[in-house]
Amino acid sequence: MKVLIEELHAKGHEITVVRASTSWYISEKSPLYTSVTLHSPGGFEKNKVFLSRLMEIQLQGKHASLWSKIGNRIQIERLLLDLCSQLHKKMSKIVIQMFEDENLMQSFHEAKYDVVLTDPGIGVGAMLARRLQVPLVFNVRWTIQGEAHFLLAPSPLSYILYTATGLTDKMNFSQRIKNVLLQPGS
C-alpha cells in the first residue's frame, strides 16, 4: 500500500487514508496523505498475548513427536481463528462507527473520491466503496483463500511454496508433501 500511495502522490493525486487508532503501520500524520482516524477498541496487549502463545506452541513443537506436532498445529489454527474472530468483531465496530457518523459520511460524499483502494482481508474498504458508489481496487496479491497468483498462473504445489506453511524455498520431499497438503482446497 505504501508504494501505491507514494506513486499516486507523486502523480499529483490527493489521498485520504482511513485508519484505526490502533494501527501499527499507518501513521496518522504524513506528507503524502490526509488521514481519518477511527477509534478502535483494544490494542497491542491482545496481540502481544497472541504472539506469546504462538511462540510458546511453536517452541514446544520443535522436538516433539508427530502426534504432538499435529496437536500443536491444531492449537495454532485455533489461535489464528480466535484472532481472526476478534479482528472481525473490531472491524464491525469500526464500520458501525464510520457509517453512523453522519458528518464523516457527508464529508466522504462531498470529497467525490474516484476509487477506494483497500485490503481484501478486511471488508471495511469494500463496504465503504459500495456506500460511496465508487470503484473498488484490492491492493495485494492474496485472497482469503491464499495466494491469488495460484488462481491465474501454473503453480505446481510441490514446488511453489505456500506461505502459511512456515517452510522455506529449500524443501525436502516430506516438506513438499506438507506444502501440498496444507494448500487451501487440497
C-alpha positions, 0 to 999 in steps of 0.5 A: 500500500505504501508504494501505491500511495507514494506513486499516486502522490507523486502523480499529483493525486490527493489521498485520504487514508482511513485508519484505526487508532490502533494501527501499527503501520499507518501513521496518522500524520504524513506528507503524502496523505490526509488521514481519518482516524477511527477509534478502535477498541483494544490494542497491542496487549491482545496481540502481544498475548497472541504472539506469546502463545504462538511462540510458546506452541511453536517452541514446544513443537520443535522436538516433539513427536508427530502426534504432538506436532499435529496437536500443536498445529491444531492449537495454532489454527485455533489461535489464528481463528480466535484472532481472526474472530476478534479482528472481525468483531473490531472491524464491525465496530469500526464500520458501525462507527464510520457509517453512523457518523453522519458528518464523516459520511457527508464529508466522504460524499462531498470529497467525490473520491474516484476509487477506494483502494483497500485490503481484501482481508478486511471488508471495511474498504469494500463496504465503504466503496459500495456506500460511496458508489465508487470503484473498488481496487484490492491492493495485494496479491492474496485472497482469503483463500491464499495466494491469488497468483495460484488462481491465474498462473501454473503453480505446481504445489510441490514446488511453489511454496505456500506461505502459511506453511512456515517452510522455506524455498529449500524443501525436502520431499516430506516438506513438499508433501506438507506444502501440498497438503496444507494448500487451501482446497487440497 
